[in-house]
Amino acid sequence: MKKVLVIGSTVADIVINIDKLPTTMEDVHVHSQTFSLGGCAYNVSSMVRNFGVPCTLFSPVGTGIYADFVRKELALQGLSSPIPPVDMDNGCCFCFVEQSGERTFICHHGAEYFFYDEWFDLLDIKEYEYVYVCGLEIEETTGDTVLGFLERSGLKIVFGPGPRIDKIPAGKMNRLFALHPIVHLNEDEVCRFTGCEDIENAASQLFAQTGNTVIVTNGANGSYYYDDSGLHHVPGVPAEKIVDTIGAGDGHCGAVLAGLACGRGLQEALGAANAAAALVVSTKGATLKSHEFLLEKLAAN
């Protein structure tokens, strides 16, 4: 089995639990505040590793208190990025979690979102088959650098742009779509981007642009994938409870990547991904802590 390459950010998530988001000039009390590792790339790579699939987290780490936290937490997990230390402050992400479990992000971008050509020379492309990339890294000023690597790499791309999909400049999006990525989005994101009101038409329109499978998550209802034979539904797995939804989409995408890397079909890969995402929303934070815990729960389902 070849390794999965995950390109993107690892950040310090500051998770703030509140009853509800305040309106302008309103005061609210915080129930709890915690620091944890986050960022789309880290969350995706964590789930890939939870499935026992080898993975390279290609993620810059800079300087400052947030970078120190990220580097320390990665080291505790035996992880490091091939990218050398960057002389630039890391940012962070403030994650406001309401009682419903829904999250709202306020992000400050730093070193973790910028990439340079010479870093990609550190990779041995022959070790990989699949590569994941997030929308934020493409949207940033060095997004052309990431696109250049993807264009010359020949790797199979899984693109998880998230809610920033309609913020990415059209020129960059056209370059990425020309590489025929598998696109992973939720219902709101794919409908907003295409202007369609339902998943089938939205996924069909996006498939026409990429020429490859479009995966759409749909909460407790499970997920869909659209390919050259049309739209297919994979039922969801009920969550025991909704603690917070941080990292649910990333975890789902990571589980799909792991399944594809293992040679599984989309129906099977999405079934496992639906179950994994249900576990993520049932636990606090963006990632699951135990590989064994994940496999035990998947076996039960």
C-alpha positions as CSV (number, residue, x, y, z in Angstrom):
1,M,0.0,0.0,0.0
2,K,1.3,3.4,-0.9
3,K,1.2,6.3,1.5
4,V,-1.3,9.1,1.4
5,L,0.1,12.7,1.0
6,V,-1.9,15.3,3.0
7,I,-1.1,19.0,2.1
8,G,-2.4,21.8,4.3
9,S,-2.5,23.3,7.7
10,T,-2.0,22.1,11.3
11,V,-3.3,24.8,13.7
12,A,-4.0,25.4,17.3
13,D,-7.7,25.2,17.8
14,I,-9.0,27.3,20.7
15,V,-12.4,25.6,21.4
16,I,-14.8,27.9,23.2
17,N,-18.1,26.4,24.5
18,I,-21.0,28.8,24.8
19,D,-24.8,28.6,24.9
20,K,-25.2,30.6,21.6
21,L,-23.3,33.0,19.5
22,P,-23.7,36.6,20.8
23,T,-25.2,39.4,18.8
24,T,-23.5,42.7,18.4
25,M,-22.9,44.3,21.9
26,E,-24.3,41.3,23.7
27,D,-22.4,39.6,26.6
28,V,-22.2,35.9,26.9
29,H,-20.4,33.5,29.4
30,V,-18.0,30.8,28.3
31,H,-18.6,27.3,29.7
32,S,-15.2,26.0,28.9
33,Q,-12.1,26.7,26.8
34,T,-9.6,24.2,25.6
35,F,-6.6,24.1,23.3
36,S,-6.3,21.2,20.8
37,L,-4.6,20.4,17.5
38,G,-6.7,21.1,14.4
39,G,-6.6,22.3,10.9
40,C,-8.1,20.5,7.9
41,A,-4.9,18.7,6.9
42,Y,-4.1,17.5,10.4
43,N,-7.7,16.3,10.9
44,V,-7.7,14.4,7.6
45,S,-4.3,12.9,8.3
46,S,-5.4,11.8,11.8
47,M,-8.3,9.9,10.4
48,V,-6.2,8.3,7.6
49,R,-3.8,7.1,10.3
50,N,-6.7,5.8,12.5
51,F,-7.5,3.4,9.6
52,G,-3.9,2.1,9.7
53,V,-3.0,3.7,6.4
54,P,0.5,5.3,6.1
55,C,0.4,9.1,5.7
56,T,2.6,12.1,5.3
57,L,1.4,15.3,6.9
58,F,2.9,18.0,4.7
59,S,2.2,21.0,6.9
60,P,4.3,24.1,7.7
61,V,5.0,25.0,11.4
62,G,6.4,28.5,12.1
63,T,7.2,30.4,15.3
64,G,5.3,31.9,18.3
65,I,3.2,30.4,21.0
66,Y,0.8,28.7,18.6
67,A,3.6,27.1,16.7
68,D,5.2,25.9,19.9
69,F,1.9,24.3,20.9
70,V,1.5,22.6,17.5
71,R,5.1,21.3,17.4
72,K,4.9,20.0,20.9
73,E,1.6,18.2,20.3
74,L,2.8,16.7,17.1
75,A,5.9,15.4,18.8
76,L,3.8,13.8,21.5
77,Q,2.1,11.8,18.7
78,G,5.4,10.9,17.1
79,L,4.6,13.2,14.1
80,S,6.6,15.8,12.2
81,S,6.3,17.4,8.8
82,P,9.1,17.1,6.2
83,I,8.9,20.9,5.8
84,P,11.7,22.7,7.7
85,P,10.8,25.3,10.4
86,V,9.4,28.5,9.0
87,D,10.4,32.0,10.2
88,M,6.9,33.3,10.5
89,D,4.3,33.3,13.2
90,N,1.6,30.6,13.2
91,G,-2.0,31.6,13.4
92,C,-4.8,29.9,15.3
93,C,-8.5,29.1,14.9
94,F,-11.1,30.2,17.5
95,C,-13.9,27.5,17.4
96,F,-17.1,28.6,19.0
97,V,-19.3,25.6,19.8
98,E,-23.0,26.2,20.7
99,Q,-25.2,23.9,22.8
100,S,-26.5,22.3,19.6
101,G,-23.0,21.2,18.8
102,E,-22.7,23.5,15.7
103,R,-19.4,25.3,15.4
104,T,-18.4,28.7,14.0
105,F,-14.8,29.4,13.1
106,I,-12.8,32.7,13.4
107,C,-9.4,32.1,11.9
108,H,-6.1,34.0,12.0
109,H,-3.8,32.7,9.2
110,G,-0.1,32.4,9.6
111,A,2.8,30.2,8.5
112,E,0.7,27.1,8.4
113,Y,-1.1,28.3,5.2
114,F,1.9,29.2,2.9
115,F,3.9,26.8,0.7
116,Y,7.1,27.2,-1.4
117,D,8.4,25.2,-4.4
118,E,11.6,23.9,-2.8
119,W,9.6,22.2,-0.1
120,F,7.9,19.9,-2.6
121,D,11.4,18.7,-3.8
122,L,11.7,17.0,-0.4
123,L,9.0,14.5,-1.4
124,D,9.5,11.2,-3.2
125,I,6.4,11.1,-5.4
126,K,6.8,7.4,-6.0
127,E,5.8,6.7,-2.4
128,Y,2.3,8.1,-3.0
129,E,-0.9,7.4,-5.0
130,Y,-3.4,9.8,-3.4
131,V,-3.0,13.4,-2.3
132,Y,-5.4,15.5,-0.3
133,V,-5.6,19.3,-0.5
134,C,-7.9,21.8,1.2
135,G,-9.4,24.9,-0.3
136,L,-7.8,27.4,2.1
137,E,-4.3,26.6,0.8
138,I,-5.4,27.0,-2.8
139,E,-7.1,30.3,-1.9
140,E,-4.0,31.8,-0.3
141,T,-1.3,33.7,-2.1
142,T,1.0,30.6,-2.5
143,G,-1.9,28.5,-3.9
144,D,-0.3,28.6,-7.3
145,T,2.7,26.9,-5.9
146,V,0.5,24.0,-4.6
147,L,-1.3,23.9,-7.9
148,G,2.0,23.7,-9.8
149,F,3.0,20.7,-7.6
150,L,-0.3,18.9,-8.2
151,E,0.0,19.5,-12.0
152,R,3.4,17.9,-12.2
153,S,2.9,15.2,-9.6
154,G,0.5,12.9,-11.5
155,L,-1.1,11.9,-8.2
156,K,-4.8,11.2,-7.7
157,I,-6.3,14.3,-6.0
158,V,-9.0,14.4,-3.3
159,F,-10.0,18.0,-3.0
160,G,-11.9,19.1,0.2
161,P,-12.4,22.9,-0.3
162,G,-15.0,23.2,2.5
163,P,-17.0,26.4,2.7
164,R,-14.3,28.4,1.0
165,I,-15.1,26.8,-2.3
166,D,-16.8,29.9,-3.6
167,K,-14.0,32.2,-2.4
168,I,-11.3,30.6,-4.5
169,P,-10.5,32.6,-7.7
170,A,-11.9,31.1,-10.9
171,G,-8.5,30.8,-12.5
172,K,-7.2,28.6,-9.7
173,M,-10.3,26.6,-9.6
174,N,-10.1,25.9,-13.3
175,R,-6.5,24.7,-13.0
176,L,-7.5,22.3,-10.2
177,F,-10.6,21.0,-11.9
178,A,-8.6,20.3,-15.1
179,L,-6.7,17.7,-12.9
180,H,-9.9,15.8,-12.4
181,P,-10.0,15.7,-8.6
182,I,-12.5,13.8,-6.5
183,V,-14.3,16.6,-4.8
184,H,-15.6,16.2,-1.2
185,L,-18.2,18.7,0.0
186,N,-21.3,18.9,2.1
187,E,-24.8,19.6,0.8
188,D,-24.8,23.3,1.6
189,E,-21.4,23.9,0.0
190,V,-22.1,22.0,-3.3
191,C,-25.5,23.7,-3.7
192,R,-24.2,27.1,-3.0
193,F,-21.2,26.7,-5.4
194,T,-23.3,25.4,-8.3
195,G,-26.5,27.5,-7.6
196,C,-28.6,24.3,-7.6
197,E,-31.3,23.5,-5.0
198,D,-30.7,19.8,-4.7
199,I,-27.8,17.4,-4.3
200,E,-28.3,15.5,-7.5
201,N,-28.3,18.5,-9.8
202,A,-25.5,20.2,-7.9
203,A,-23.3,17.1,-8.0
204,S,-24.1,16.5,-11.7
205,Q,-23.0,20.0,-12.5
206,L,-19.8,19.7,-10.6
207,F,-19.1,16.3,-12.1
208,A,-19.4,17.9,-15.6
209,Q,-16.6,20.3,-14.6
210,T,-14.2,17.8,-13.0
211,G,-14.9,14.6,-14.9
212,N,-14.5,12.7,-11.6
213,T,-16.5,11.5,-8.7
214,V,-18.3,14.1,-6.5
215,I,-18.9,13.1,-2.8
216,V,-21.5,15.0,-0.8
217,T,-22.1,14.5,2.9
218,N,-25.6,15.0,4.2
219,G,-25.4,14.9,8.0
220,A,-27.3,12.1,9.7
221,N,-28.7,11.1,6.3
222,G,-25.3,9.8,5.3
223,S,-23.6,10.7,2.1
224,Y,-23.9,10.6,-1.7
225,Y,-21.5,10.1,-4.6
226,Y,-22.1,11.1,-8.2
227,D,-20.2,9.3,-10.9
228,D,-20.7,8.5,-14.6
229,S,-23.6,6.2,-13.7
230,G,-25.5,8.9,-11.7
231,L,-26.2,9.6,-8.0
232,H,-25.8,6.9,-5.3
233,H,-26.8,7.1,-1.6
234,V,-24.9,5.6,1.3
235,P,-27.0,5.5,4.5
236,G,-25.8,7.3,7.6
237,V,-24.8,5.9,10.9
238,P,-26.7,7.4,13.9
239,A,-24.4,9.4,16.3
240,E,-24.7,8.4,20.0
241,K,-25.0,12.1,20.8
242,I,-23.9,15.4,19.2
243,V,-21.1,16.9,21.3
244,D,-19.6,19.2,18.6
245,T,-19.3,19.0,14.8
246,I,-15.7,20.2,14.6
247,G,-13.7,18.1,12.2
248,A,-16.7,16.0,11.0
249,G,-16.2,16.8,7.4
250,D,-12.4,16.4,7.6
251,G,-12.8,13.1,9.4
252,H,-15.2,11.9,6.7
253,C,-12.8,12.9,4.0
254,G,-9.9,11.2,5.7
255,A,-11.8,8.0,6.1
256,V,-12.7,8.1,2.3
257,L,-9.0,8.6,1.5
258,A,-8.0,5.7,3.7
259,G,-10.6,3.4,2.0
260,L,-9.5,4.4,-1.5
261,A,-5.8,3.9,-0.6
262,C,-6.7,0.4,0.6
263,G,-8.4,-0.3,-2.8
264,R,-12.0,-0.3,-1.5
265,G,-14.9,0.8,-3.6
266,L,-16.7,4.0,-2.9
267,Q,-19.8,2.4,-1.5
268,E,-17.7,0.6,1.2
269,A,-15.4,3.6,1.7
270,L,-18.3,5.9,2.3
271,G,-20.0,3.5,4.6
272,A,-16.9,3.5,6.9
273,A,-16.6,7.2,6.5
274,N,-20.2,7.8,7.6
275,A,-19.6,5.7,10.7
276,A,-16.3,7.5,11.5
277,A,-17.9,10.9,11.1
278,A,-20.7,9.9,13.6
279,L,-18.0,9.0,16.1
280,V,-16.3,12.4,15.5
281,V,-19.4,14.4,16.3
282,S,-20.0,12.2,19.4
283,T,-16.6,13.2,20.9
284,K,-15.2,16.5,21.9
285,G,-12.8,18.0,19.4
286,A,-11.9,17.4,15.8
287,T,-10.2,14.0,16.0
288,L,-10.6,10.6,17.5
289,K,-8.0,9.6,20.1
290,S,-7.6,5.9,19.5
291,H,-7.1,3.7,16.4
292,E,-8.5,0.7,18.4
293,F,-11.6,2.7,19.5
294,L,-12.4,3.5,15.9
295,L,-12.0,-0.1,14.6
296,E,-14.1,-1.4,17.6
297,K,-16.9,1.0,16.8
298,L,-16.8,0.3,13.1
299,A,-17.0,-3.4,13.7
300,A,-20.0,-2.9,15.9
301,N,-21.8,-1.1,13.1
